[in-house]
Amino acid sequence: MHVEYIILANGAEAVNNHHYILGGGFDAIAAASVPATHARLAVAIKVSIPYEAMSAEHRLELSVVDQDERVVGQQFDVKFEAGRPAGMRSGDHQSLVLAFNFLNVQFDSYGPYSVVSRLDANEEGRSRFRVTEAAAPKPRA
């Protein structure tokens, strides 16, 4: 079992095993000052589940961490089980498509952060981003 991708976005939904992503794929958040509160950090994630891992309970944990691996804000902890549909054979896999919204995330400093995913307590994916100082507006001439 592994994470195929993690996409950071302004908004994300998972419907009928498809992602609907708004403002996705960024790797920086600009803030005028710190601490800064980011209203919504959406995460689209796709997990590939091999035949051998189906019909068993699994756990997905998702968190935002700073450069020292300290958790920033809320965490998600989800249990799931993928059944084996008729006709599936050894070597086949299923995809699990999920979306999470971290709300009102407070970043205490500029610098590197990551969204980290763990499957059954093992790190399986990491999407890195930075909180940067927003450029001051240029005066009009």
N, C-alpha and C positions, 0 to 999 in steps of 0.2 A: 504494500500500500504506500502511495506517495502523493505529495502535493504536486500537481502539474503546473499551477500558476497561482500567484497572489497579485492582484491588481489594486493599487490604491486609487481612490476616486472621490469626487465630491458627492456622488450618490450612486448606489448600486442596489439592484433587486435580482433575485433568483426566482424565475417562474418557469415551470415545465422544463426544467433542466437546461435553461438558457439564462445567460446574464444580460441584464439591461444596465448599461453603465453610462453615467453622466460625468464628464470631466475626468476621465480615467487615465492612468498611466503617468501621473506626476511623480517627481522624486524630491520636491522641495515645497515647503510652506513658508511664505514670507510673513513676517510679523513686525509691526512697527516698534514693539518693545516686548520685553519679557518680564514677568511671566505673561504668556499669551494664551488665550482660550480659543481653541479651534472648534467651531460649532459642530461640525460633522466630518469625521474621517471614515469614509466607507471603504470596505474591503470586499472584493470579489475573489473567491477562492474555488478552485476545482481540485477534487481529490479523486485519484484513480484507485479503484478497489479491485484487486485480482480475485479470480474465482475462489481461490483457496481461503481468502479472508472474508468471504460472504457468509451469511447466516451465523455471524458472531457479533457480539456487541463491541463497539469501538468508541474511543473518546477523542474528540478534537478540542484542543485548547488554543485560544487566540488571544494575544496580548500585544500591547505597545510597550516597548522598553527603551530606556535611554542608553547612552554609550557605556554606562556601568552595569547594564542589564537589570536596572531597577524598573519595576512595572510602573507605567504611567497611566493613571485612570483605571477604568473598568477592564475586566477580563471576561472572555466568553469561555464557557466550558460546556460542550455539547456531547451527549451520548447518541450514537446512531447504530443502526444495523441495516445492511443491504442484503436482501434476500436473493435467492437464486431463481430467476425466472425460468420457465420451461424452455428447454433447448440450449441453455448455457452449458458449456463444457470447460474442462480444465484448459487454461491458457486464455480464456475470455476475461474481460474486465467490465466493470460498470463505472460510470462517472457520477460523482456527487457534486452538485453545483450549489454553492451557498453564498449568501451575502450577509455581512455584518455592518452595523453602524455604531462606531464609537462616538458618543455625543459629549460635547463640551470637554474635550481633552485639554488639559492644562499643561503647557510646556514651560518649564521653569527656566530654561536656558536655550541659547542658540546652540546648534550643533547637530550631531548625528543621532538618529533614532531608527528603530526598526519595528515592523510588525512581524511577530514570530508565531509560527504555527507548530503545534506538537500533535502528533498522532500516537495514541497509546503511550504517552509520556516521552516520546522521542522527537526531537526537533526534526521537522521535515521540510520546512520552508521559512524563508526570511526575505522580506522586502524592505530595503533600506531607503531612508529619506533624510532630508536635513531641514531643520528650522533655521531660516536665514533672516537677517535684518532686511526689512523692506527698504527699498531705495526711497530717499526723500523726494517729494515732488519737485520738479524743476520750476523755478519762478517764471511767470509769463513775462515776455518782453514788452 
